[in-house]
Amino acid sequence: MNNMASSFAVNLSILVTIAYLANLVYKYVFVIASNRIKYAASVLLIIFSAYASMCFGFKLGDDVIFDLRFVPLIIAALSFGEPATLIFIGVAIGLCRLLFGINEASLAGCLNLTILGVAAAVLKACFNRFRVGYVLQAFLYILVINVVNNLNIAVFGVIPFNYYVVHMLPGTLFWSLLLSTGFVFMFRDFQVERSRNKELKETNTLMMRQTEELHKAKIVLEERAKQLMLASQYKSEFLANMSHELRTPLNSIINLAQLISENSKVNAGGSGPGEDDEAAMYGGIIYKSGQELLQLINDILDLSKVEAGRLEIVDEEVSICEIPELIYLQFEVSAQQKGLQFHIHQEEPLPLTIHTDGQRVQQILRNLLSNAFKFTSQGEVSLTMRKSGAQDQVQGDWMIFEVKDTGIGIPEDKHHSIFEAFQQADGTISRKYGGTGLGLSISRNLARLLGGFIRVESQIGAGSTFSLFLPLK
């Protein structure tokens, strides 16, 4: 019995060695082969493993060989999905037994393996139908094939039944169960490792392919970005040049319209209404329309300069006291014409000067105040100058110019879109109030160039507050 156990251990070592070599061959040789070639090679390897097991089996006499030739059949049952393949492997292993000589023992061994192949095929068909897990499959294959193998030897073998059952069956069944179980789970580790390596390789291949695609997409996006940048630059330069060229003849038209209007009024004198009055009226209309068109061209020119990166910012020391005086003079008449109150507040303490571009600051405030007067029909418009505090929730020291009105207000969902070029809170506003929606866009861009930003707080019917934040340092 000890010799049989040793022989079984040698058999197991042979099977482990073959499995390891097969794993290496699969990894480095068959990795590029087709699935059909891999399948056929696996079947031949199973049959060869069983043959090698017979070569190193325990010989009881001249004809009887005890070995683990049925273990490769268990591995085949766990690896292949088709029941017919298991029958073929069982028959092939049985025929290999005949290579050691044709006698009563070899014929019994051939019949035994054929029966085991059929038993494995029946189990495989049942497992395929009921979707049994791997662990349970392995347990049932090991148990059934080992039991059937030993029963076949007892019934069909050349060893007397009673002697085999009493003296040999307990030892052979125990060792075959133990060693086949160990080999099955050892082979499972090979499969898991191979599966992980395969998944890792597939993942690496996929990542390389995705990286290559991303690189190609990056090149395309960079090329498109360059094209868009050039197109935007050409557009901005075109607008800047055209706006500049349009201002010269338009200024001439405005000056001529003003002269026509003034001369017509002088010529009319006290003679009553007539052609001179009509000429003065038409001249005034031309003058006003020209001023509006000139303002639009100036806005487009500023916007195009900002987009083209050609707008120069002059960093100089600006007196805080001069800003409200200039602003008040510009909008005092507008407030009187609309019957609105206009106030400028200065909250102490304020710095005497601030380093910024005074011309651009006044331009931003003019845009904000123009909108405030435009969209306010009653109430007041105010400009408050103060330093930032805890309520503003900003870090650092800031100079804040708040333009507040009691006008129509802006919906909350439009607070961001109104700063886009040619955008207004409502499409009907441009028809009712006029304007193109460039003022806030230019103001926001100018504020950024000055190192600051603009914040808006507004609700429908409750007025608006636009705050210009400029850094003090």
Secondary structure as GFF3:
##gff-version 3
##sequence-region A 1 473
A	DSSP	alpha_helix	2	28	.	.	.	ID=ss1
A	DSSP	three_ten_helix	30	32	.	.	.	ID=ss2
A	DSSP	alpha_helix	35	55	.	.	.	ID=ss3
A	DSSP	beta_strand	58	60	.	.	.	ID=ss4
A	DSSP	beta_strand	64	66	.	.	.	ID=ss5
A	DSSP	alpha_helix	71	79	.	.	.	ID=ss6
A	DSSP	alpha_helix	83	97	.	.	.	ID=ss7
A	DSSP	three_ten_helix	98	100	.	.	.	ID=ss8
A	DSSP	alpha_helix	104	130	.	.	.	ID=ss9
A	DSSP	alpha_helix	134	156	.	.	.	ID=ss10
A	DSSP	alpha_helix	161	163	.	.	.	ID=ss11
A	DSSP	pi_helix	164	168	.	.	.	ID=ss12
A	DSSP	alpha_helix	169	268	.	.	.	ID=ss13
A	DSSP	alpha_helix	275	308	.	.	.	ID=ss14
A	DSSP	beta_strand	316	319	.	.	.	ID=ss15
A	DSSP	alpha_helix	322	338	.	.	.	ID=ss16
A	DSSP	beta_strand	341	346	.	.	.	ID=ss17
A	DSSP	beta_strand	353	356	.	.	.	ID=ss18
A	DSSP	alpha_helix	358	374	.	.	.	ID=ss19
A	DSSP	beta_strand	380	387	.	.	.	ID=ss20
A	DSSP	three_ten_helix	390	392	.	.	.	ID=ss21
A	DSSP	beta_strand	398	405	.	.	.	ID=ss22
A	DSSP	three_ten_helix	412	414	.	.	.	ID=ss23
A	DSSP	three_ten_helix	417	419	.	.	.	ID=ss24
A	DSSP	alpha_helix	429	433	.	.	.	ID=ss25
A	DSSP	alpha_helix	439	449	.	.	.	ID=ss26
A	DSSP	beta_strand	453	458	.	.	.	ID=ss27
A	DSSP	beta_strand	464	471	.	.	.	ID=ss28
###
